[in-house]
Amino acid sequence: VVDETLRCRKIVKEVLDFARETKLERQSASINDIIRTTMFILERHASFQNITINKKLAQDIPNVMLDISQFKSVINNLAVNARDAMKNGGVLTIETTMDQESGNIVLIFTDTGEGIPEKNLDEIFDPFFTTKEPGHGTGLGLSITYGVIKRHNGRISVESKVGHGTTFTITLPVSDLPAS
């Protein structure tokens, strides 16, 4: 009963957060530090024990003005989805690079999971779209992720091949992030 109550509370919170689009609380932060902090917690969770996590974090990434809490949610959502796609274990690689030419920070999340069928690729960012079994997802994680990135003037794209894994690429502008 307690587990189901907590699960329901989480679902209601996600629906409310999605509907409200809470105000961004921007502050100067390091994307690499947010990744390290978020993954430090996830790496120790029992459900990640059969997942190898590689972090390839470039040293030349500048701090940017962003909502740290919301970006932790983005990283958490992408990591948990990768874990769920690698039921028998696998490798999650998280990479950051600085594209000097465009002035963008690029985050790349690649897993060796089961991949996303091509017919689903156009729907994965839609609210409530999920391929997970009932009780194992609300279909809000990727739509919330998409919204957070868009509100930070960024872009997210996905490439996937069934049986070979998935790559999510996030591009964040450094110079034109608006002030709160």
VMD Tcl script that builds the backbone (N, CA, C; Angstrom):
set m [mol new atoms 540]
animate dup $m
set s [atomselect $m all]
$s set {name element resname resid chain x y z} {
  {N N VAL 1 A 0.836 -1.195 0.000}
  {CA C VAL 1 A 0.000 0.000 0.000}
  {C C VAL 1 A 0.876 1.253 0.000}
  {N N VAL 2 A 1.913 1.236 0.842}
  {CA C VAL 2 A 2.810 2.393 0.915}
  {C C VAL 2 A 3.497 2.617 -0.433}
  {N N ASP 3 A 4.001 1.542 -1.038}
  {CA C ASP 3 A 4.675 1.672 -2.338}
  {C C ASP 3 A 3.735 2.241 -3.396}
  {N N GLU 4 A 2.513 1.738 -3.442}
  {CA C GLU 4 A 1.556 2.227 -4.437}
  {C C GLU 4 A 1.156 3.679 -4.154}
  {N N THR 5 A 1.058 4.053 -2.895}
  {CA C THR 5 A 0.741 5.436 -2.540}
  {C C THR 5 A 1.862 6.364 -2.990}
  {N N LEU 6 A 3.108 5.961 -2.765}
  {CA C LEU 6 A 4.246 6.772 -3.198}
  {C C LEU 6 A 4.308 6.865 -4.718}
  {N N ARG 7 A 4.007 5.762 -5.389}
  {CA C ARG 7 A 3.988 5.769 -6.851}
  {C C ARG 7 A 2.911 6.722 -7.372}
  {N N CYS 8 A 1.743 6.680 -6.771}
  {CA C CYS 8 A 0.645 7.581 -7.166}
  {C C CYS 8 A 1.021 9.036 -6.905}
  {N N ARG 9 A 1.654 9.298 -5.770}
  {CA C ARG 9 A 2.075 10.665 -5.460}
  {C C ARG 9 A 3.054 11.172 -6.512}
  {N N LYS 10 A 3.974 10.312 -6.928}
  {CA C LYS 10 A 4.946 10.690 -7.957}
  {C C LYS 10 A 4.248 11.006 -9.276}
  {N N ILE 11 A 3.277 10.185 -9.648}
  {CA C ILE 11 A 2.538 10.414 -10.897}
  {C C ILE 11 A 1.791 11.741 -10.833}
  {N N VAL 12 A 1.104 12.003 -9.736}
  {CA C VAL 12 A 0.357 13.259 -9.594}
  {C C VAL 12 A 1.313 14.446 -9.654}
  {N N LYS 13 A 2.465 14.352 -8.996}
  {CA C LYS 13 A 3.437 15.443 -9.028}
  {C C LYS 13 A 3.926 15.683 -10.457}
  {N N GLU 14 A 4.225 14.616 -11.201}
  {CA C GLU 14 A 4.673 14.766 -12.585}
  {C C GLU 14 A 3.601 15.424 -13.454}
  {N N VAL 15 A 2.350 15.015 -13.273}
  {CA C VAL 15 A 1.262 15.612 -14.050}
  {C C VAL 15 A 1.130 17.093 -13.715}
  {N N LEU 16 A 1.192 17.439 -12.441}
  {CA C LEU 16 A 1.075 18.849 -12.037}
  {C C LEU 16 A 2.258 19.666 -12.537}
  {N N ASP 17 A 3.457 19.127 -12.404}
  {CA C ASP 17 A 4.636 19.840 -12.906}
  {C C ASP 17 A 4.532 20.050 -14.414}
  {N N PHE 18 A 4.073 19.008 -15.112}
  {CA C PHE 18 A 3.939 19.120 -16.560}
  {C C PHE 18 A 2.898 20.178 -16.930}
  {N N ALA 19 A 1.779 20.179 -16.241}
  {CA C ALA 19 A 0.688 21.115 -16.551}
  {C C ALA 19 A 1.064 22.553 -16.193}
  {N N ARG 20 A 1.778 22.730 -15.098}
  {CA C ARG 20 A 2.095 24.080 -14.610}
  {C C ARG 20 A 3.292 24.706 -15.292}
  {N N GLU 21 A 4.216 23.904 -15.759}
  {CA C GLU 21 A 5.495 24.411 -16.253}
  {C C GLU 21 A 6.063 25.405 -15.243}
  {N N THR 22 A 6.535 24.884 -14.160}
  {CA C THR 22 A 7.039 25.706 -13.069}
  {C C THR 22 A 8.085 26.704 -13.565}
  {N N LYS 23 A 8.149 27.837 -12.881}
  {CA C LYS 23 A 9.061 28.927 -13.238}
  {C C LYS 23 A 10.509 28.441 -13.133}
  {N N LEU 24 A 11.306 28.842 -14.099}
  {CA C LEU 24 A 12.726 28.488 -14.068}
  {C C LEU 24 A 13.426 29.300 -12.984}
  {N N GLU 25 A 14.227 28.640 -12.197}
  {CA C GLU 25 A 15.041 29.302 -11.183}
  {C C GLU 25 A 16.494 29.148 -11.628}
  {N N ARG 26 A 16.906 30.058 -12.498}
  {CA C ARG 26 A 18.227 29.964 -13.115}
  {C C ARG 26 A 19.340 30.430 -12.186}
  {N N GLN 27 A 20.452 29.727 -12.317}
  {CA C GLN 27 A 21.681 30.147 -11.652}
  {C C GLN 27 A 22.852 29.602 -12.457}
  {N N SER 28 A 23.985 30.216 -12.280}
  {CA C SER 28 A 25.169 29.769 -12.997}
  {C C SER 28 A 25.558 28.383 -12.495}
  {N N ALA 29 A 25.736 27.460 -13.443}
  {CA C ALA 29 A 26.043 26.088 -13.044}
  {C C ALA 29 A 26.866 25.394 -14.120}
  {N N SER 30 A 27.550 24.355 -13.691}
  {CA C SER 30 A 28.335 23.508 -14.582}
  {C C SER 30 A 27.503 22.277 -14.949}
  {N N ILE 31 A 27.276 22.089 -16.242}
  {CA C ILE 31 A 26.566 20.891 -16.718}
  {C C ILE 31 A 27.297 19.639 -16.240}
  {N N ASN 32 A 28.626 19.647 -16.315}
  {CA C ASN 32 A 29.405 18.480 -15.889}
  {C C ASN 32 A 29.169 18.165 -14.415}
  {N N ASP 33 A 29.108 19.202 -13.565}
  {CA C ASP 33 A 28.863 18.972 -12.139}
  {C C ASP 33 A 27.467 18.412 -11.902}
  {N N ILE 34 A 26.492 18.904 -12.671}
  {CA C ILE 34 A 25.122 18.394 -12.524}
  {C C ILE 34 A 25.073 16.917 -12.929}
  {N N ILE 35 A 25.766 16.571 -13.996}
  {CA C ILE 35 A 25.818 15.169 -14.427}
  {C C ILE 35 A 26.490 14.318 -13.350}
  {N N ARG 36 A 27.639 14.768 -12.852}
  {CA C ARG 36 A 28.359 14.001 -11.821}
  {C C ARG 36 A 27.488 13.787 -10.579}
  {N N THR 37 A 26.835 14.846 -10.113}
  {CA C THR 37 A 26.005 14.756 -8.904}
  {C C THR 37 A 24.830 13.811 -9.103}
  {N N THR 38 A 24.141 13.964 -10.217}
  {CA C THR 38 A 22.966 13.131 -10.485}
  {C C THR 38 A 23.365 11.673 -10.663}
  {N N MET 39 A 24.413 11.433 -11.417}
  {CA C MET 39 A 24.835 10.060 -11.686}
  {C C MET 39 A 25.466 9.412 -10.456}
  {N N PHE 40 A 26.075 10.203 -9.562}
  {CA C PHE 40 A 26.640 9.652 -8.333}
  {C C PHE 40 A 25.562 8.905 -7.549}
  {N N ILE 41 A 24.390 9.484 -7.496}
  {CA C ILE 41 A 23.272 8.866 -6.768}
  {C C ILE 41 A 22.757 7.646 -7.525}
  {N N LEU 42 A 22.526 7.806 -8.837}
  {CA C LEU 42 A 21.962 6.701 -9.620}
  {C C LEU 42 A 22.908 5.500 -9.691}
  {N N GLU 43 A 24.206 5.755 -9.818}
  {CA C GLU 43 A 25.180 4.669 -9.947}
  {C C GLU 43 A 25.146 3.721 -8.750}
  {N N ARG 44 A 24.741 4.218 -7.622}
  {CA C ARG 44 A 24.727 3.403 -6.415}
  {C C ARG 44 A 23.398 2.683 -6.196}
  {N N HIS 45 A 22.409 2.998 -7.030}
  {CA C HIS 45 A 21.102 2.361 -6.901}
  {C C HIS 45 A 21.189 0.925 -7.415}
  {N N ALA 46 A 20.504 0.028 -6.745}
  {CA C ALA 46 A 20.558 -1.394 -7.101}
  {C C ALA 46 A 20.170 -1.650 -8.554}
  {N N SER 47 A 19.245 -0.860 -9.082}
  {CA C SER 47 A 18.782 -1.100 -10.456}
  {C C SER 47 A 19.816 -0.732 -11.516}
  {N N PHE 48 A 20.903 -0.074 -11.106}
  {CA C PHE 48 A 21.972 0.299 -12.042}
  {C C PHE 48 A 23.204 -0.600 -11.897}
  {N N GLN 49 A 23.138 -1.634 -11.079}
  {CA C GLN 49 A 24.318 -2.438 -10.791}
  {C C GLN 49 A 24.822 -3.226 -11.986}
  {N N ASN 50 A 23.947 -3.528 -12.956}
  {CA C ASN 50 A 24.421 -4.267 -14.131}
  {C C ASN 50 A 24.636 -3.342 -15.338}
  {N N ILE 51 A 24.697 -2.033 -15.068}
  {CA C ILE 51 A 24.914 -1.029 -16.107}
  {C C ILE 51 A 26.307 -0.421 -15.905}
  {N N THR 52 A 27.110 -0.416 -16.956}
  {CA C THR 52 A 28.395 0.279 -16.927}
  {C C THR 52 A 28.135 1.707 -17.384}
  {N N ILE 53 A 28.572 2.673 -16.586}
  {CA C ILE 53 A 28.352 4.079 -16.919}
  {C C ILE 53 A 29.695 4.722 -17.237}
  {N N ASN 54 A 29.805 5.216 -18.461}
  {CA C ASN 54 A 31.008 5.931 -18.899}
  {C C ASN 54 A 30.671 7.405 -18.990}
  {N N LYS 55 A 31.452 8.227 -18.317}
  {CA C LYS 55 A 31.271 9.683 -18.395}
  {C C LYS 55 A 32.484 10.254 -19.128}
  {N N LYS 56 A 32.217 10.893 -20.258}
  {CA C LYS 56 A 33.264 11.543 -21.047}
  {C C LYS 56 A 32.926 13.032 -21.051}
  {N N LEU 57 A 33.369 13.720 -20.014}
  {CA C LEU 57 A 32.980 15.111 -19.802}
  {C C LEU 57 A 34.120 16.042 -20.183}
  {N N ALA 58 A 33.904 16.834 -21.219}
  {CA C ALA 58 A 34.929 17.759 -21.706}
  {C C ALA 58 A 35.245 18.808 -20.651}
  {N N GLN 59 A 36.494 19.210 -20.594}
  {CA C GLN 59 A 36.939 20.175 -19.587}
  {C C GLN 59 A 36.643 21.624 -19.968}
  {N N ASP 60 A 36.366 21.880 -21.245}
  {CA C ASP 60 A 36.195 23.265 -21.696}
  {C C ASP 60 A 34.731 23.727 -21.707}
  {N N ILE 61 A 33.893 23.104 -20.918}
  {CA C ILE 61 A 32.467 23.455 -20.867}
  {C C ILE 61 A 32.287 24.635 -19.912}
  {N N PRO 62 A 31.777 25.764 -20.419}
  {CA C PRO 62 A 31.563 26.919 -19.529}
  {C C PRO 62 A 30.307 26.736 -18.669}
  {N N ASN 63 A 30.262 27.454 -17.571}
  {CA C ASN 63 A 29.034 27.498 -16.781}
  {C C ASN 63 A 27.959 28.205 -17.587}
  {N N VAL 64 A 26.709 27.823 -17.353}
  {CA C VAL 64 A 25.574 28.462 -18.018}
  {C C VAL 64 A 24.491 28.759 -16.981}
  {N N MET 65 A 23.611 29.675 -17.332}
  {CA C MET 65 A 22.479 29.998 -16.476}
  {C C MET 65 A 21.366 28.995 -16.766}
  {N N LEU 66 A 21.063 28.163 -15.789}
  {CA C LEU 66 A 19.987 27.192 -15.963}
  {C C LEU 66 A 19.379 26.811 -14.629}
  {N N ASP 67 A 18.272 26.118 -14.701}
  {CA C ASP 67 A 17.584 25.629 -13.511}
  {C C ASP 67 A 18.193 24.269 -13.164}
  {N N ILE 68 A 18.987 24.240 -12.108}
  {CA C ILE 68 A 19.727 23.029 -11.731}
  {C C ILE 68 A 18.785 21.865 -11.440}
  {N N SER 69 A 17.734 22.118 -10.690}
  {CA C SER 69 A 16.792 21.060 -10.330}
  {C C SER 69 A 16.154 20.443 -11.571}
  {N N GLN 70 A 15.757 21.292 -12.504}
  {CA C GLN 70 A 15.124 20.769 -13.711}
  {C C GLN 70 A 16.130 20.009 -14.569}
  {N N PHE 71 A 17.378 20.445 -14.594}
  {CA C PHE 71 A 18.363 19.703 -15.385}
  {C C PHE 71 A 18.748 18.389 -14.730}
  {N N LYS 72 A 18.706 18.327 -13.409}
  {CA C LYS 72 A 18.906 17.034 -12.746}
  {C C LYS 72 A 17.804 16.072 -13.162}
  {N N SER 73 A 16.587 16.591 -13.300}
  {CA C SER 73 A 15.461 15.777 -13.743}
  {C C SER 73 A 15.678 15.269 -15.165}
  {N N VAL 74 A 16.200 16.126 -16.053}
  {CA C VAL 74 A 16.496 15.727 -17.436}
  {C C VAL 74 A 17.497 14.567 -17.436}
  {N N ILE 75 A 18.582 14.721 -16.700}
  {CA C ILE 75 A 19.628 13.692 -16.664}
  {C C ILE 75 A 19.087 12.405 -16.047}
  {N N ASN 76 A 18.325 12.550 -14.978}
  {CA C ASN 76 A 17.718 11.392 -14.325}
  {C C ASN 76 A 16.781 10.660 -15.291}
  {N N ASN 77 A 15.902 11.404 -15.967}
  {CA C ASN 77 A 14.962 10.779 -16.898}
  {C C ASN 77 A 15.685 10.005 -17.995}
  {N N LEU 78 A 16.707 10.619 -18.596}
  {CA C LEU 78 A 17.425 9.953 -19.687}
  {C C LEU 78 A 18.184 8.729 -19.183}
  {N N ALA 79 A 18.786 8.831 -18.004}
  {CA C ALA 79 A 19.530 7.692 -17.445}
  {C C ALA 79 A 18.596 6.538 -17.081}
  {N N VAL 80 A 17.468 6.849 -16.472}
  {CA C VAL 80 A 16.514 5.801 -16.074}
  {C C VAL 80 A 15.913 5.135 -17.313}
  {N N ASN 81 A 15.590 5.920 -18.339}
  {CA C ASN 81 A 15.078 5.320 -19.575}
  {C C ASN 81 A 16.125 4.405 -20.209}
  {N N ALA 82 A 17.389 4.836 -20.176}
  {CA C ALA 82 A 18.463 3.994 -20.716}
  {C C ALA 82 A 18.556 2.693 -19.922}
  {N N ARG 83 A 18.518 2.809 -18.622}
  {CA C ARG 83 A 18.557 1.605 -17.766}
  {C C ARG 83 A 17.411 0.665 -18.107}
  {N N ASP 84 A 16.204 1.228 -18.260}
  {CA C ASP 84 A 15.037 0.398 -18.565}
  {C C ASP 84 A 15.164 -0.298 -19.924}
  {N N ALA 85 A 15.897 0.322 -20.848}
  {CA C ALA 85 A 16.090 -0.267 -22.180}
  {C C ALA 85 A 17.166 -1.350 -22.167}
  {N N MET 86 A 17.919 -1.434 -21.067}
  {CA C MET 86 A 19.002 -2.419 -20.965}
  {C C MET 86 A 18.689 -3.404 -19.839}
  {N N LYS 87 A 17.604 -4.117 -19.997}
  {CA C LYS 87 A 17.111 -5.017 -18.949}
  {C C LYS 87 A 18.149 -6.040 -18.496}
  {N N ASN 88 A 19.009 -6.475 -19.410}
  {CA C ASN 88 A 20.025 -7.476 -19.075}
  {C C ASN 88 A 21.411 -6.867 -18.915}
  {N N GLY 89 A 21.443 -5.567 -18.672}
  {CA C GLY 89 A 22.718 -4.883 -18.516}
  {C C GLY 89 A 23.161 -4.257 -19.820}
  {N N GLY 90 A 24.170 -3.424 -19.710}
  {CA C GLY 90 A 24.684 -2.750 -20.894}
  {C C GLY 90 A 25.552 -1.580 -20.500}
  {N N VAL 91 A 25.737 -0.680 -21.457}
  {CA C VAL 91 A 26.612 0.472 -21.250}
  {C C VAL 91 A 25.843 1.750 -21.540}
  {N N LEU 92 A 25.916 2.693 -20.605}
  {CA C LEU 92 A 25.387 4.043 -20.788}
  {C C LEU 92 A 26.584 4.978 -20.841}
  {N N THR 93 A 26.698 5.707 -21.941}
  {CA C THR 93 A 27.778 6.676 -22.089}
  {C C THR 93 A 27.165 8.067 -22.099}
  {N N ILE 94 A 27.696 8.922 -21.231}
  {CA C ILE 94 A 27.251 10.313 -21.157}
  {C C ILE 94 A 28.454 11.176 -21.510}
  {N N GLU 95 A 28.272 11.974 -22.544}
  {CA C GLU 95 A 29.382 12.766 -23.068}
  {C C GLU 95 A 28.972 14.234 -23.146}
  {N N THR 96 A 29.912 15.115 -22.830}
  {CA C THR 96 A 29.691 16.544 -23.059}
  {C C THR 96 A 30.815 17.058 -23.948}
  {N N THR 97 A 30.445 17.974 -24.829}
  {CA C THR 97 A 31.430 18.632 -25.677}
  {C C THR 97 A 31.009 20.087 -25.830}
  {N N MET 98 A 31.957 20.904 -26.193}
  {CA C MET 98 A 31.684 22.305 -26.489}
  {C C MET 98 A 31.890 22.503 -27.971}
  {N N ASP 99 A 30.828 22.883 -28.668}
  {CA C ASP 99 A 30.930 23.181 -30.096}
  {C C ASP 99 A 31.301 24.651 -30.220}
  {N N GLN 100 A 32.588 24.904 -30.381}
  {CA C GLN 100 A 33.098 26.277 -30.413}
  {C C GLN 100 A 32.511 27.075 -31.573}
  {N N GLU 101 A 32.281 26.402 -32.681}
  {CA C GLU 101 A 31.772 27.092 -33.870}
  {C C GLU 101 A 30.367 27.658 -33.635}
  {N N SER 102 A 29.487 26.875 -33.036}
  {CA C SER 102 A 28.106 27.324 -32.815}
  {C C SER 102 A 27.913 27.964 -31.445}
  {N N GLY 103 A 28.870 27.774 -30.545}
  {CA C GLY 103 A 28.716 28.293 -29.190}
  {C C GLY 103 A 27.713 27.494 -28.378}
  {N N ASN 104 A 27.589 26.212 -28.683}
  {CA C ASN 104 A 26.633 25.347 -27.988}
  {C C ASN 104 A 27.344 24.284 -27.154}
  {N N ILE 105 A 26.725 23.965 -26.033}
  {CA C ILE 105 A 27.136 22.795 -25.254}
  {C C ILE 105 A 26.330 21.624 -25.798}
  {N N VAL 106 A 27.001 20.497 -26.002}
  {CA C VAL 106 A 26.328 19.316 -26.520}
  {C C VAL 106 A 26.448 18.197 -25.481}
  {N N LEU 107 A 25.305 17.624 -25.107}
  {CA C LEU 107 A 25.253 16.477 -24.201}
  {C C LEU 107 A 24.751 15.296 -25.007}
  {N N ILE 108 A 25.450 14.170 -24.904}
  {CA C ILE 108 A 25.075 12.985 -25.664}
  {C C ILE 108 A 24.921 11.813 -24.696}
  {N N PHE 109 A 23.739 11.200 -24.708}
  {CA C PHE 109 A 23.436 10.031 -23.885}
  {C C PHE 109 A 23.245 8.854 -24.832}
  {N N THR 110 A 24.126 7.858 -24.745}
  {CA C THR 110 A 24.048 6.698 -25.627}
  {C C THR 110 A 23.949 5.435 -24.791}
  {N N ASP 111 A 22.974 4.590 -25.125}
  {CA C ASP 111 A 22.847 3.306 -24.430}
  {C C ASP 111 A 22.964 2.165 -25.425}
  {N N THR 112 A 23.235 0.989 -24.897}
  {CA C THR 112 A 23.341 -0.215 -25.726}
  {C C THR 112 A 22.105 -1.084 -25.557}
  {N N GLY 113 A 20.976 -0.428 -25.326}
  {CA C GLY 113 A 19.730 -1.138 -25.061}
  {C C GLY 113 A 19.047 -1.671 -26.298}
  {N N GLU 114 A 17.766 -1.963 -26.110}
  {CA C GLU 114 A 16.998 -2.616 -27.165}
  {C C GLU 114 A 16.611 -1.687 -28.307}
  {N N GLY 115 A 16.758 -0.384 -28.129}
  {CA C GLY 115 A 16.430 0.564 -29.186}
  {C C GLY 115 A 14.946 0.875 -29.240}
  {N N ILE 116 A 14.611 1.896 -29.999}
  {CA C ILE 116 A 13.229 2.361 -30.135}
  {C C ILE 116 A 12.779 2.077 -31.564}
  {N N PRO 117 A 11.653 1.383 -31.730}
  {CA C PRO 117 A 11.155 1.142 -33.081}
  {C C PRO 117 A 10.921 2.461 -33.826}
  {N N GLU 118 A 11.244 2.469 -35.101}
  {CA C GLU 118 A 11.125 3.681 -35.912}
  {C C GLU 118 A 9.725 4.285 -35.845}
  {N N LYS 119 A 8.694 3.435 -35.773}
  {CA C LYS 119 A 7.319 3.928 -35.737}
  {C C LYS 119 A 7.034 4.749 -34.466}
  {N N ASN 120 A 7.842 4.578 -33.411}
  {CA C ASN 120 A 7.628 5.302 -32.152}
  {C C ASN 120 A 8.462 6.570 -32.033}
  {N N LEU 121 A 9.459 6.744 -32.891}
  {CA C LEU 121 A 10.385 7.864 -32.739}
  {C C LEU 121 A 9.692 9.223 -32.798}
  {N N ASP 122 A 8.653 9.349 -33.615}
  {CA C ASP 122 A 7.955 10.634 -33.724}
  {C C ASP 122 A 7.059 10.922 -32.527}
  {N N GLU 123 A 6.819 9.917 -31.681}
  {CA C GLU 123 A 5.887 10.089 -30.563}
  {C C GLU 123 A 6.548 10.132 -29.181}
  {N N ILE 124 A 7.826 9.829 -29.096}
  {CA C ILE 124 A 8.415 9.631 -27.765}
  {C C ILE 124 A 8.409 10.875 -26.886}
  {N N PHE 125 A 8.325 12.068 -27.481}
  {CA C PHE 125 A 8.282 13.286 -26.675}
  {C C PHE 125 A 6.849 13.736 -26.387}
  {N N ASP 126 A 5.860 13.001 -26.887}
  {CA C ASP 126 A 4.457 13.355 -26.655}
  {C C ASP 126 A 4.066 12.998 -25.222}
  {N N PRO 127 A 3.289 13.880 -24.573}
  {CA C PRO 127 A 2.835 13.575 -23.207}
  {C C PRO 127 A 2.033 12.269 -23.168}
  {N N PHE 128 A 2.307 11.465 -22.168}
  {CA C PHE 128 A 1.621 10.214 -21.866}
  {C C PHE 128 A 1.908 9.083 -22.848}
  {N N PHE 129 A 2.835 9.288 -23.801}
  {CA C PHE 129 A 3.210 8.186 -24.684}
  {C C PHE 129 A 4.227 7.320 -23.950}
  {N N THR 130 A 3.949 6.047 -23.850}
  {CA C THR 130 A 4.876 5.120 -23.218}
  {C C THR 130 A 4.746 3.749 -23.852}
  {N N THR 131 A 5.836 3.030 -23.859}
  {CA C THR 131 A 5.813 1.636 -24.295}
  {C C THR 131 A 6.035 0.714 -23.097}
  {N N LYS 132 A 6.148 1.326 -21.923}
  {CA C LYS 132 A 6.383 0.535 -20.715}
  {C C LYS 132 A 5.080 -0.095 -20.242}
  {N N GLU 133 A 5.241 -1.173 -19.495}
  {CA C GLU 133 A 4.091 -1.874 -18.947}
  {C C GLU 133 A 3.379 -0.982 -17.934}
  {N N PRO 134 A 2.068 -1.204 -17.744}
  {CA C PRO 134 A 1.340 -0.420 -16.733}
  {C C PRO 134 A 2.033 -0.497 -15.373}
  {N N GLY 135 A 2.128 0.655 -14.721}
  {CA C GLY 135 A 2.783 0.717 -13.421}
  {C C GLY 135 A 4.274 0.976 -13.494}
  {N N HIS 136 A 4.812 1.046 -14.719}
  {CA C HIS 136 A 6.254 1.236 -14.886}
  {C C HIS 136 A 6.603 2.487 -15.667}
  {N N GLY 137 A 5.719 3.439 -15.680}
  {CA C GLY 137 A 6.007 4.688 -16.373}
  {C C GLY 137 A 4.723 5.431 -16.691}
  {N N THR 138 A 4.820 6.750 -16.679}
  {CA C THR 138 A 3.638 7.577 -16.937}
  {C C THR 138 A 3.617 8.134 -18.345}
  {N N GLY 139 A 4.726 8.040 -19.055}
  {CA C GLY 139 A 4.791 8.654 -20.374}
  {C C GLY 139 A 5.036 10.150 -20.291}
  {N N LEU 140 A 5.500 10.623 -19.130}
  {CA C LEU 140 A 5.764 12.051 -18.973}
  {C C LEU 140 A 7.253 12.387 -18.944}
  {N N GLY 141 A 8.106 11.424 -18.676}
  {CA C GLY 141 A 9.531 11.702 -18.513}
  {C C GLY 141 A 10.148 12.417 -19.706}
  {N N LEU 142 A 9.962 11.881 -20.908}
  {CA C LEU 142 A 10.573 12.498 -22.082}
  {C C LEU 142 A 9.869 13.782 -22.500}
  {N N SER 143 A 8.568 13.885 -22.250}
  {CA C SER 143 A 7.882 15.140 -22.590}
  {C C SER 143 A 8.318 16.246 -21.637}
  {N N ILE 144 A 8.530 15.922 -20.365}
  {CA C ILE 144 A 9.039 16.907 -19.413}
  {C C ILE 144 A 10.473 17.288 -19.799}
  {N N THR 145 A 11.276 16.297 -20.137}
  {CA C THR 145 A 12.651 16.539 -20.582}
  {C C THR 145 A 12.666 17.485 -21.784}
  {N N TYR 146 A 11.823 17.205 -22.760}
  {CA C TYR 146 A 11.722 18.046 -23.960}
  {C C TYR 146 A 11.352 19.483 -23.566}
  {N N GLY 147 A 10.371 19.622 -22.677}
  {CA C GLY 147 A 9.928 20.949 -22.252}
  {C C GLY 147 A 11.011 21.732 -21.531}
  {N N VAL 148 A 11.741 21.081 -20.643}
  {CA C VAL 148 A 12.821 21.748 -19.908}
  {C C VAL 148 A 13.891 22.239 -20.878}
  {N N ILE 149 A 14.273 21.400 -21.795}
  {CA C ILE 149 A 15.321 21.768 -22.755}
  {C C ILE 149 A 14.846 22.914 -23.650}
  {N N LYS 150 A 13.618 22.837 -24.103}
  {CA C LYS 150 A 13.066 23.894 -24.963}
  {C C LYS 150 A 12.991 25.223 -24.212}
  {N N ARG 151 A 12.620 25.175 -22.933}
  {CA C ARG 151 A 12.528 26.401 -22.132}
  {C C ARG 151 A 13.898 27.010 -21.866}
  {N N HIS 152 A 14.943 26.235 -22.053}
  {CA C HIS 152 A 16.313 26.735 -21.942}
  {C C HIS 152 A 16.885 27.049 -23.329}
  {N N ASN 153 A 16.012 27.188 -24.320}
  {CA C ASN 153 A 16.378 27.490 -25.714}
  {C C ASN 153 A 17.269 26.421 -26.348}
  {N N GLY 154 A 17.140 25.196 -25.856}
  {CA C GLY 154 A 17.927 24.100 -26.395}
  {C C GLY 154 A 17.119 23.217 -27.326}
  {N N ARG 155 A 17.781 22.177 -27.803}
  {CA C ARG 155 A 17.144 21.196 -28.684}
  {C C ARG 155 A 17.529 19.802 -28.203}
  {N N ILE 156 A 16.628 18.850 -28.451}
  {CA C ILE 156 A 16.930 17.447 -28.168}
  {C C ILE 156 A 16.527 16.632 -29.387}
  {N N SER 157 A 17.384 15.704 -29.752}
  {CA C SER 157 A 17.079 14.812 -30.868}
  {C C SER 157 A 17.395 13.385 -30.445}
  {N N VAL 158 A 16.854 12.448 -31.201}
  {CA C VAL 158 A 17.058 11.038 -30.872}
  {C C VAL 158 A 17.374 10.255 -32.140}
  {N N GLU 159 A 18.286 9.317 -31.996}
  {CA C GLU 159 A 18.593 8.348 -33.041}
  {C C GLU 159 A 18.569 6.978 -32.372}
  {N N SER 160 A 17.962 6.024 -33.048}
  {CA C SER 160 A 17.861 4.708 -32.446}
  {C C SER 160 A 17.772 3.633 -33.512}
  {N N LYS 161 A 18.293 2.479 -33.166}
  {CA C LYS 161 A 18.194 1.321 -34.034}
  {C C LYS 161 A 17.841 0.128 -33.151}
  {N N VAL 162 A 16.737 -0.503 -33.475}
  {CA C VAL 162 A 16.273 -1.640 -32.678}
  {C C VAL 162 A 17.388 -2.678 -32.598}
  {N N GLY 163 A 17.649 -3.126 -31.374}
  {CA C GLY 163 A 18.681 -4.126 -31.135}
  {C C GLY 163 A 20.080 -3.558 -30.972}
  {N N HIS 164 A 20.240 -2.237 -31.170}
  {CA C HIS 164 A 21.574 -1.640 -31.097}
  {C C HIS 164 A 21.664 -0.449 -30.160}
  {N N GLY 165 A 20.549 0.047 -29.655}
  {CA C GLY 165 A 20.616 1.144 -28.701}
  {C C GLY 165 A 20.077 2.461 -29.222}
  {N N THR 166 A 20.198 3.458 -28.355}
  {CA C THR 166 A 19.613 4.770 -28.612}
  {C C THR 166 A 20.586 5.860 -28.193}
  {N N THR 167 A 20.554 6.960 -28.929}
  {CA C THR 167 A 21.353 8.137 -28.595}
  {C C THR 167 A 20.451 9.357 -28.554}
  {N N PHE 168 A 20.461 10.048 -27.423}
  {CA C PHE 168 A 19.792 11.339 -27.284}
  {C C PHE 168 A 20.873 12.408 -27.303}
  {N N THR 169 A 20.676 13.436 -28.113}
  {CA C THR 169 A 21.622 14.541 -28.199}
  {C C THR 169 A 20.909 15.822 -27.804}
  {N N ILE 170 A 21.454 16.500 -26.804}
  {CA C ILE 170 A 20.915 17.772 -26.322}
  {C C ILE 170 A 21.898 18.865 -26.703}
  {N N THR 171 A 21.393 19.932 -27.284}
  {CA C THR 171 A 22.210 21.081 -27.644}
  {C C THR 171 A 21.694 22.283 -26.872}
  {N N LEU 172 A 22.588 22.920 -26.112}
  {CA C LEU 172 A 22.229 24.094 -25.305}
  {C C LEU 172 A 23.091 25.278 -25.705}
  {N N PRO 173 A 22.446 26.396 -26.035}
  {CA C PRO 173 A 23.246 27.587 -26.343}
  {C C PRO 173 A 23.846 28.171 -25.062}
  {N N VAL 174 A 25.074 28.612 -25.154}
  {CA C VAL 174 A 25.724 29.220 -23.995}
  {C C VAL 174 A 25.389 30.705 -23.922}
  {N N SER 175 A 25.444 31.378 -25.054}
  {CA C SER 175 A 25.377 32.855 -25.050}
  {C C SER 175 A 23.969 33.425 -24.983}
  {N N ASP 176 A 22.953 32.731 -25.487}
  {CA C ASP 176 A 21.649 33.379 -25.545}
  {C C ASP 176 A 20.615 32.811 -24.586}
  {N N LEU 177 A 21.062 32.171 -23.513}
  {CA C LEU 177 A 20.103 31.743 -22.512}
  {C C LEU 177 A 19.527 32.987 -21.835}
  {N N PRO 178 A 18.211 33.154 -21.888}
  {CA C PRO 178 A 17.624 34.368 -21.318}
  {C C PRO 178 A 17.714 34.394 -19.801}
  {N N ALA 179 A 17.741 35.573 -19.241}
  {CA C ALA 179 A 17.728 35.703 -17.783}
  {C C ALA 179 A 16.348 35.355 -17.256}
  {N N SER 180 A 16.282 34.981 -15.996}
  {CA C SER 180 A 15.000 34.618 -15.393}
  {C C SER 180 A 14.070 35.807 -15.348}
}
mol reanalyze $m
mol bondsrecalc $m
mol representation Tube
mol addrep $m
